[in-house]
Protein backbone atom coordinates (compact mmCIF):
# COMPACT_ATOMS: atom_id res chain seq x y z
CA UNK A 1 0.00 0.00 0.00
CA UNK A 2 2.74 2.48 0.92
CA UNK A 3 4.50 1.88 -2.38
CA UNK A 4 1.28 2.83 -4.19
CA UNK A 5 0.52 5.71 -1.79
CA UNK A 6 3.86 7.19 -0.63
CA UNK A 7 2.11 10.23 0.87
CA UNK A 8 0.79 8.01 3.73
CA UNK A 9 4.22 7.29 5.31
CA UNK A 10 4.93 10.92 6.31
CA UNK A 11 1.46 11.15 7.85
CA UNK A 12 2.13 8.20 10.15
CA UNK A 13 5.33 9.89 11.32
CA UNK A 14 3.73 13.30 11.78
CA UNK A 15 0.54 11.94 13.35
CA UNK A 16 1.51 8.66 15.06
CA UNK A 17 -1.85 8.30 16.82
CA UNK A 18 -3.80 8.25 13.59
CA UNK A 19 -6.44 5.54 13.27
CA UNK A 20 -9.48 4.29 15.16
CA UNK A 21 -7.63 1.89 17.46
CA UNK A 22 -4.74 4.17 18.47
CA UNK A 23 -6.01 4.83 22.01
CA UNK A 24 -6.75 1.15 22.65
CA UNK A 25 -3.29 0.22 21.37
CA UNK A 26 -1.66 2.86 23.55
CA UNK A 27 -3.60 1.68 26.63
CA UNK A 28 -2.66 -1.96 26.00
CA UNK A 29 0.99 -1.02 25.53
CA UNK A 30 0.90 1.01 28.75
CA UNK A 31 -0.46 -2.00 30.68
CA UNK A 32 2.37 -4.16 29.32
CA UNK A 33 5.03 -1.58 30.17
CA UNK A 34 3.53 -1.06 33.65
CA UNK A 35 3.90 -4.80 34.27
CA UNK A 36 7.69 -4.58 33.74
CA UNK A 37 8.26 -2.91 37.09
CA UNK A 38 10.22 -0.07 35.49
CA UNK A 39 10.21 3.29 37.25
CA UNK A 40 8.44 6.34 35.79
CA UNK A 41 11.02 7.72 33.36
CA UNK A 42 12.14 4.27 32.24
CA UNK A 43 8.50 3.24 31.71
CA UNK A 44 7.97 6.30 29.53
CA UNK A 45 11.12 5.53 27.56
CA UNK A 46 10.14 1.89 27.07
CA UNK A 47 6.64 2.90 25.96
CA UNK A 48 8.01 5.40 23.45
CA UNK A 49 10.65 2.97 22.16
CA UNK A 50 8.14 0.20 21.46
CA UNK A 51 5.56 2.55 19.97
CA UNK A 52 8.07 4.27 17.70
CA UNK A 53 9.57 0.92 16.69
CA UNK A 54 6.19 -0.47 15.69
CA UNK A 55 5.05 2.71 13.97
CA UNK A 56 8.40 2.99 12.19
CA UNK A 57 8.12 -0.54 10.89
CA UNK A 58 4.54 0.05 9.80
CA UNK A 59 5.54 3.21 7.95
CA UNK A 60 8.42 1.62 6.08
CA UNK A 61 8.04 1.69 2.32
CA UNK A 62 10.06 -1.53 2.02
CA UNK A 63 9.14 -4.13 4.64
CA UNK A 64 11.96 -5.91 6.42
CA UNK A 65 11.84 -9.69 6.36
CA UNK A 66 9.82 -11.09 9.26
CA UNK A 67 12.93 -12.69 10.78
CA UNK A 68 14.69 -9.28 10.86
CA UNK A 69 11.64 -7.65 12.44
CA UNK A 70 11.42 -10.39 15.09
CA UNK A 71 15.13 -10.12 15.88
CA UNK A 72 14.92 -6.34 16.23
CA UNK A 73 11.87 -6.62 18.48
CA UNK A 74 13.62 -9.29 20.60
CA UNK A 75 16.61 -6.95 21.03
CA UNK A 76 14.33 -4.09 22.06
CA UNK A 77 12.49 -6.29 24.58
CA UNK A 78 15.79 -7.64 25.95
CA UNK A 79 16.91 -4.06 26.57
CA UNK A 80 13.71 -3.25 28.42
CA UNK A 81 14.04 -6.43 30.51
CA UNK A 82 17.69 -5.62 31.31
CA UNK A 83 16.74 -2.11 32.43
CA UNK A 84 13.97 -3.53 34.63
CA UNK A 85 16.43 -5.99 36.23
CA UNK A 86 18.94 -3.22 36.98
CA UNK A 87 16.23 -1.07 38.53
CA UNK A 88 14.97 -4.00 40.62
CA UNK A 89 18.48 -4.57 41.99
CA UNK A 90 19.12 -0.88 42.71
CA UNK A 91 17.74 0.72 45.89
CA UNK A 92 14.75 2.98 45.20
CA UNK A 93 16.58 6.10 46.36
CA UNK A 94 19.26 5.59 43.69
CA UNK A 95 16.59 5.37 40.96
CA UNK A 96 14.90 8.65 41.84
ChimeraX commands (.cxc) that place a marker at each C-alpha (Angstrom):
marker #1 position 0.00,0.00,0.00 radius 0.5
marker #1 position 2.74,2.48,0.92 radius 0.5
marker #1 position 4.50,1.88,-2.38 radius 0.5
marker #1 position 1.28,2.83,-4.19 radius 0.5
marker #1 position 0.52,5.71,-1.79 radius 0.5
marker #1 position 3.86,7.19,-0.63 radius 0.5
marker #1 position 2.11,10.23,0.87 radius 0.5
marker #1 position 0.79,8.01,3.73 radius 0.5
marker #1 position 4.22,7.29,5.31 radius 0.5
marker #1 position 4.93,10.92,6.31 radius 0.5
marker #1 position 1.46,11.15,7.85 radius 0.5
marker #1 position 2.13,8.20,10.15 radius 0.5
marker #1 position 5.33,9.89,11.32 radius 0.5
marker #1 position 3.73,13.30,11.78 radius 0.5
marker #1 position 0.54,11.94,13.35 radius 0.5
marker #1 position 1.51,8.66,15.06 radius 0.5
marker #1 position -1.85,8.30,16.82 radius 0.5
marker #1 position -3.80,8.25,13.59 radius 0.5
marker #1 position -6.44,5.54,13.27 radius 0.5
marker #1 position -9.48,4.29,15.16 radius 0.5
marker #1 position -7.63,1.89,17.46 radius 0.5
marker #1 position -4.74,4.17,18.47 radius 0.5
marker #1 position -6.01,4.83,22.01 radius 0.5
marker #1 position -6.75,1.15,22.65 radius 0.5
marker #1 position -3.29,0.22,21.37 radius 0.5
marker #1 position -1.66,2.86,23.55 radius 0.5
marker #1 position -3.60,1.68,26.63 radius 0.5
marker #1 position -2.66,-1.96,26.00 radius 0.5
marker #1 position 0.99,-1.02,25.53 radius 0.5
marker #1 position 0.90,1.01,28.75 radius 0.5
marker #1 position -0.46,-2.00,30.68 radius 0.5
marker #1 position 2.37,-4.16,29.32 radius 0.5
marker #1 position 5.03,-1.58,30.17 radius 0.5
marker #1 position 3.53,-1.06,33.65 radius 0.5
marker #1 position 3.90,-4.80,34.27 radius 0.5
marker #1 position 7.69,-4.58,33.74 radius 0.5
marker #1 position 8.26,-2.91,37.09 radius 0.5
marker #1 position 10.22,-0.07,35.49 radius 0.5
marker #1 position 10.21,3.29,37.25 radius 0.5
marker #1 position 8.44,6.34,35.79 radius 0.5
marker #1 position 11.02,7.72,33.36 radius 0.5
marker #1 position 12.14,4.27,32.24 radius 0.5
marker #1 position 8.50,3.24,31.71 radius 0.5
marker #1 position 7.97,6.30,29.53 radius 0.5
marker #1 position 11.12,5.53,27.56 radius 0.5
marker #1 position 10.14,1.89,27.07 radius 0.5
marker #1 position 6.64,2.90,25.96 radius 0.5
marker #1 position 8.01,5.40,23.45 radius 0.5
marker #1 position 10.65,2.97,22.16 radius 0.5
marker #1 position 8.14,0.20,21.46 radius 0.5
marker #1 position 5.56,2.55,19.97 radius 0.5
marker #1 position 8.07,4.27,17.70 radius 0.5
marker #1 position 9.57,0.92,16.69 radius 0.5
marker #1 position 6.19,-0.47,15.69 radius 0.5
marker #1 position 5.05,2.71,13.97 radius 0.5
marker #1 position 8.40,2.99,12.19 radius 0.5
marker #1 position 8.12,-0.54,10.89 radius 0.5
marker #1 position 4.54,0.05,9.80 radius 0.5
marker #1 position 5.54,3.21,7.95 radius 0.5
marker #1 position 8.42,1.62,6.08 radius 0.5
marker #1 position 8.04,1.69,2.32 radius 0.5
marker #1 position 10.06,-1.53,2.02 radius 0.5
marker #1 position 9.14,-4.13,4.64 radius 0.5
marker #1 position 11.96,-5.91,6.42 radius 0.5
marker #1 position 11.84,-9.69,6.36 radius 0.5
marker #1 position 9.82,-11.09,9.26 radius 0.5
marker #1 position 12.93,-12.69,10.78 radius 0.5
marker #1 position 14.69,-9.28,10.86 radius 0.5
marker #1 position 11.64,-7.65,12.44 radius 0.5
marker #1 position 11.42,-10.39,15.09 radius 0.5
marker #1 position 15.13,-10.12,15.88 radius 0.5
marker #1 position 14.92,-6.34,16.23 radius 0.5
marker #1 position 11.87,-6.62,18.48 radius 0.5
marker #1 position 13.62,-9.29,20.60 radius 0.5
marker #1 position 16.61,-6.95,21.03 radius 0.5
marker #1 position 14.33,-4.09,22.06 radius 0.5
marker #1 position 12.49,-6.29,24.58 radius 0.5
marker #1 position 15.79,-7.64,25.95 radius 0.5
marker #1 position 16.91,-4.06,26.57 radius 0.5
marker #1 position 13.71,-3.25,28.42 radius 0.5
marker #1 position 14.04,-6.43,30.51 radius 0.5
marker #1 position 17.69,-5.62,31.31 radius 0.5
marker #1 position 16.74,-2.11,32.43 radius 0.5
marker #1 position 13.97,-3.53,34.63 radius 0.5
marker #1 position 16.43,-5.99,36.23 radius 0.5
marker #1 position 18.94,-3.22,36.98 radius 0.5
marker #1 position 16.23,-1.07,38.53 radius 0.5
marker #1 position 14.97,-4.00,40.62 radius 0.5
marker #1 position 18.48,-4.57,41.99 radius 0.5
marker #1 position 19.12,-0.88,42.71 radius 0.5
marker #1 position 17.74,0.72,45.89 radius 0.5
marker #1 position 14.75,2.98,45.20 radius 0.5
marker #1 position 16.58,6.10,46.36 radius 0.5
marker #1 position 19.26,5.59,43.69 radius 0.5
marker #1 position 16.59,5.37,40.96 radius 0.5
marker #1 position 14.90,8.65,41.84 radius 0.5
marker link #1:1,2 radius 0.2
marker link #1:2,3 radius 0.2
marker link #1:3,4 radius 0.2
marker link #1:4,5 radius 0.2
marker link #1:5,6 radius 0.2
marker link #1:6,7 radius 0.2
marker link #1:7,8 radius 0.2
marker link #1:8,9 radius 0.2
marker link #1:9,10 radius 0.2
marker link #1:10,11 radius 0.2
marker link #1:11,12 radius 0.2
marker link #1:12,13 radius 0.2
marker link #1:13,14 radius 0.2
marker link #1:14,15 radius 0.2
marker link #1:15,16 radius 0.2
marker link #1:16,17 radius 0.2
marker link #1:17,18 radius 0.2
marker link #1:18,19 radius 0.2
marker link #1:19,20 radius 0.2
marker link #1:20,21 radius 0.2
marker link #1:21,22 radius 0.2
marker link #1:22,23 radius 0.2
marker link #1:23,24 radius 0.2
marker link #1:24,25 radius 0.2
marker link #1:25,26 radius 0.2
marker link #1:26,27 radius 0.2
marker link #1:27,28 radius 0.2
marker link #1:28,29 radius 0.2
marker link #1:29,30 radius 0.2
marker link #1:30,31 radius 0.2
marker link #1:31,32 radius 0.2
marker link #1:32,33 radius 0.2
marker link #1:33,34 radius 0.2
marker link #1:34,35 radius 0.2
marker link #1:35,36 radius 0.2
marker link #1:36,37 radius 0.2
marker link #1:37,38 radius 0.2
marker link #1:38,39 radius 0.2
marker link #1:39,40 radius 0.2
marker link #1:40,41 radius 0.2
marker link #1:41,42 radius 0.2
marker link #1:42,43 radius 0.2
marker link #1:43,44 radius 0.2
marker link #1:44,45 radius 0.2
marker link #1:45,46 radius 0.2
marker link #1:46,47 radius 0.2
marker link #1:47,48 radius 0.2
marker link #1:48,49 radius 0.2
marker link #1:49,50 radius 0.2
marker link #1:50,51 radius 0.2
marker link #1:51,52 radius 0.2
marker link #1:52,53 radius 0.2
marker link #1:53,54 radius 0.2
marker link #1:54,55 radius 0.2
marker link #1:55,56 radius 0.2
marker link #1:56,57 radius 0.2
marker link #1:57,58 radius 0.2
marker link #1:58,59 radius 0.2
marker link #1:59,60 radius 0.2
marker link #1:60,61 radius 0.2
marker link #1:61,62 radius 0.2
marker link #1:62,63 radius 0.2
marker link #1:63,64 radius 0.2
marker link #1:64,65 radius 0.2
marker link #1:65,66 radius 0.2
marker link #1:66,67 radius 0.2
marker link #1:67,68 radius 0.2
marker link #1:68,69 radius 0.2
marker link #1:69,70 radius 0.2
marker link #1:70,71 radius 0.2
marker link #1:71,72 radius 0.2
marker link #1:72,73 radius 0.2
marker link #1:73,74 radius 0.2
marker link #1:74,75 radius 0.2
marker link #1:75,76 radius 0.2
marker link #1:76,77 radius 0.2
marker link #1:77,78 radius 0.2
marker link #1:78,79 radius 0.2
marker link #1:79,80 radius 0.2
marker link #1:80,81 radius 0.2
marker link #1:81,82 radius 0.2
marker link #1:82,83 radius 0.2
marker link #1:83,84 radius 0.2
marker link #1:84,85 radius 0.2
marker link #1:85,86 radius 0.2
marker link #1:86,87 radius 0.2
marker link #1:87,88 radius 0.2
marker link #1:88,89 radius 0.2
marker link #1:89,90 radius 0.2
marker link #1:90,91 radius 0.2
marker link #1:91,92 radius 0.2
marker link #1:92,93 radius 0.2
marker link #1:93,94 radius 0.2
marker link #1:94,95 radius 0.2
marker link #1:95,96 radius 0.2
view
